[in-house]
């Protein structure tokens, strides 16, 4: 039986549909960022309501990690069966509904269960919306993944700002969560109607006449190919997963430890404690806004390699002295450099390994996001917080050094 592929004259998805899907995908990323920021802002409220110690808060937060890591590997199968649009919308709405549950939990273990559900929804949504983003990028035949992650960062900033405002107005946690659940569910449902359908997820199509070679989808591998078989992880998945692991370890750890470093090592207080993290967050958002243009001009490999080396070197420079201004500057350079490392790697995975690859690489990367902060705490306990922070910089420098080899293996494939 032969397979007829869509041609450029008879595309499966029109350019107008792809453009609509781009903005819809951005809206979904924004909603995800809003929800995650809402939970983060309200963590102290939950801690106070349940009278939890810092140690028990850590146990509760582990529930979100467990839920994510259990759910993310299943997303590739779900997306293959139902399409990334349906999985993104379904997981998104479930995640919005799950946001309310932690604020209703009467004890630690029900809080753990509620956060596991929130983490599972976030994990599935994260993989599915990135896979949808890869499909949009493929049909547009130009880089757009960084703009999606910029939308997530903007959602984080908006959620944190709104949460702080509502805290100042003394709005209750449940009311706050309900407001975000209803508004962001509406965003996801409305945007979902414009996402690309299941048939557009498939990489089997002829490229547009003006598409750059790197955005021309390859023919699908045979059904028995180990490169797309989720039960047989291959070298490429583990190499790309390692880069994502190191990149997300650094990206996720700086926010957790920069405030403590500013207090304990730099002896800062008050508003100055958040200066380094604020510089990092704003620079990362700006970097993602411009990231797609850099990808078009310089290519994926150079953006990942240069960004990783820049971020590692910038943070190292900030850690060399006890000057708070240099630390803020180093954090800013770190955020600008690390901004596009993971988004570009996700785009690379999608082009080479499709949906199953994204699910598996994202799971490996997310493990770095989770294990990075405690690892840095362990190193700090053995030596000093400055050496622990240096580990963040070294993780990105290692990404920069490994990137040429990984992309060389991709080109050989």
Secondary structure as UniProt FT lines:
FT   HELIX           8..10
FT   HELIX           15..50
FT   HELIX           54..72
FT   TURN            73..74
FT   HELIX           75..82
FT   HELIX           84..104
FT   HELIX           108..140
FT   HELIX           145..168
FT   TURN            169..170
FT   HELIX           173..192
FT   TURN            193..194
FT   HELIX           198..201
FT   TURN            209..210
FT   HELIX           213..215
FT   TURN            223..224
FT   TURN            226..228
FT   TURN            230..231
FT   HELIX           235..264
FT   HELIX           270..274
FT   HELIX           275..298
FT   HELIX           300..320
FT   HELIX           324..338
FT   TURN            339..340
FT   HELIX           341..382
FT   HELIX           385..412
//
